[in-house]
Amino acid sequence: MEFKWSVNKVTVAENNLVVKVDLTVTATDGDKTASAVYNCNLKRGETFIPYDQLTEDQVLAWCFAPVVTTWTDLQNVQQSSTRLIKDEGEAQVAEQIARQLAQKAVELALPWA
């Protein structure tokens, strides 16, 4: 199965800072294809690349970086979760392809023939 990620559009704040990215992931397996749309909210990092020097690979790398969310639960225990958009997206479209493959159609003889 092959996966292809592409950037559909970016939202830019002041000073040409990319703050949101709309993405599509497409999976292909033989003649079967599936796709899903994601968005990625970005925060300013340690380095800045001028907008006119950005590449799609760089923007995708920002979106594929792990996003760690930390919170304190009701028992005052600190919790955290890590979100990996790349893994989520590829798993989602792989599942769509698997469902397509499982639904192979056959032509049966007509029951009244």
C-alpha positions as CSV (number, residue, x, y, z in Angstrom):
1,M,0.0,0.0,0.0
2,E,1.3,3.4,-0.9
3,F,0.5,6.6,0.9
4,K,0.8,10.1,-0.4
5,W,0.3,13.3,1.7
6,S,-0.3,16.6,0.2
7,V,-0.8,20.1,1.5
8,N,-4.1,21.6,0.2
9,K,-3.7,25.1,1.7
10,V,-2.1,27.0,4.6
11,T,-3.4,29.8,6.8
12,V,-0.8,32.5,7.5
13,A,-0.8,35.0,10.4
14,E,1.1,38.2,10.6
15,N,4.8,38.1,9.7
16,N,4.1,35.2,7.3
17,L,3.8,32.7,10.1
18,V,2.0,29.5,9.0
19,V,-0.5,28.7,11.7
20,K,-2.8,26.1,10.1
21,V,-2.3,23.5,7.4
22,D,-5.0,21.6,5.5
23,L,-3.8,18.2,4.4
24,T,-5.0,15.2,2.4
25,V,-3.7,11.6,2.7
26,T,-4.4,9.2,-0.1
27,A,-3.7,5.4,0.0
28,T,-3.5,3.3,-3.1
29,D,-3.5,-0.5,-3.2
30,G,-3.8,-1.9,-6.7
31,D,-7.0,-0.4,-8.1
32,K,-8.3,0.6,-4.7
33,T,-7.9,4.1,-3.4
34,A,-9.0,6.0,-0.3
35,S,-8.4,9.4,1.1
36,A,-8.9,11.5,4.2
37,V,-8.6,15.2,5.0
38,Y,-6.8,16.5,8.1
39,N,-5.9,19.9,9.5
40,C,-2.9,20.7,11.6
41,N,-2.6,23.8,13.9
42,L,1.0,25.0,14.3
43,K,2.8,27.1,16.9
44,R,5.9,29.1,16.3
45,G,8.9,27.0,16.6
46,E,12.5,27.7,17.4
47,T,13.4,28.4,13.8
48,F,11.6,30.5,11.2
49,I,11.6,29.9,7.5
50,P,10.4,32.7,5.3
51,Y,7.1,31.9,3.7
52,D,8.5,32.2,0.1
53,Q,11.2,29.6,1.0
54,L,8.9,26.9,2.4
55,T,8.6,23.5,0.7
56,E,5.8,21.1,1.0
57,D,8.2,18.6,2.6
58,Q,9.0,21.1,5.3
59,V,5.4,21.9,6.0
60,L,4.5,18.2,6.2
61,A,7.4,17.6,8.6
62,W,6.0,20.2,10.9
63,C,2.6,18.5,10.8
64,F,4.1,15.1,11.3
65,A,5.9,16.1,14.5
66,P,4.3,14.5,17.6
67,V,1.8,16.7,19.4
68,V,1.8,16.1,23.1
69,T,-1.1,17.2,25.2
70,T,-0.8,17.3,29.0
71,W,-3.5,17.8,31.6
72,T,-4.3,17.1,35.3
73,D,-7.2,14.7,35.9
74,L,-9.8,14.9,38.7
75,Q,-7.5,12.9,41.0
76,N,-4.8,15.5,40.5
77,V,-2.7,13.1,38.5
78,Q,-0.9,14.5,35.5
79,Q,-1.8,12.8,32.2
80,S,-0.6,13.1,28.7
81,S,-1.3,11.9,25.2
82,T,0.6,12.0,22.0
83,R,-1.0,12.5,18.7
84,L,0.7,11.5,15.5
85,I,-1.3,12.8,12.5
86,K,0.7,10.8,10.0
87,D,0.0,7.5,11.8
88,E,-3.6,8.4,12.3
89,G,-4.2,9.4,8.7
90,E,-2.4,6.3,7.2
91,A,-4.3,4.0,9.6
92,Q,-7.6,5.6,8.6
93,V,-7.1,5.2,4.8
94,A,-5.6,1.7,5.2
95,E,-8.8,0.7,7.0
96,Q,-10.9,2.2,4.2
97,I,-8.9,0.1,1.7
98,A,-9.3,-3.0,3.8
99,R,-13.1,-2.5,3.8
100,Q,-13.1,-2.1,0.1
101,L,-11.1,-5.3,-0.4
102,A,-13.5,-7.2,2.0
103,Q,-16.5,-6.2,-0.1
104,K,-15.5,-8.1,-3.2
105,A,-18.6,-8.4,-5.3
106,V,-19.5,-11.6,-7.2
107,E,-22.2,-12.2,-9.8
108,L,-24.6,-14.9,-8.6
109,A,-27.1,-16.8,-10.6
110,L,-30.5,-15.2,-10.4
111,P,-32.6,-17.1,-7.8
112,W,-35.5,-17.4,-10.2
113,A,-33.5,-18.7,-13.1
